Amino acid sequence: MIVENPYTPPHYLTMFFPVKPNLIDKDRTLNGDYFKKPTQYWFVNCCPEQNMFLESITQVQVHTIEKAENLNTGKSRKVNRSLMHPQYARRFIKSFVLDGE
C-alpha cells in the first residue's frame, strides 16, 4: 500500500503515524505536475524503488493553490487542489513502484 498526503507541518500523519514517510517530494512540478506543493509518501509492506529512466518531460502549466478555483474544470477548488497530472503519476509509478529488473 502506498499512502500519499500533503507535507505541510504540522501534519497529523507526520506527528502521530507510527511510520516515517519513505519519500518526500518537495516540488512535484519537477516531474510534470500542476502544483509545486510538497507531498509525502509512505510505502507500507513494500519499499520504494529507485528506478532511473530517460523520458522527456512535457511542459505543464503550473497552477497555484490560491487560484485552483479558476481552472475551468467544473470542479470545486478543493477538488482542483488535489488533481495530479497523468504525467506525474506515470513518472512516479515508473520511478518508485515498478520493479526495475
Summary of the structure (lengths in Angstrom):
residues: 101
radius of gyration: 14.6
end to end distance: 20.4
largest distance: 42.7
contacts: 227
relative contact order: 0.22
helix: 32%
strand: 13%
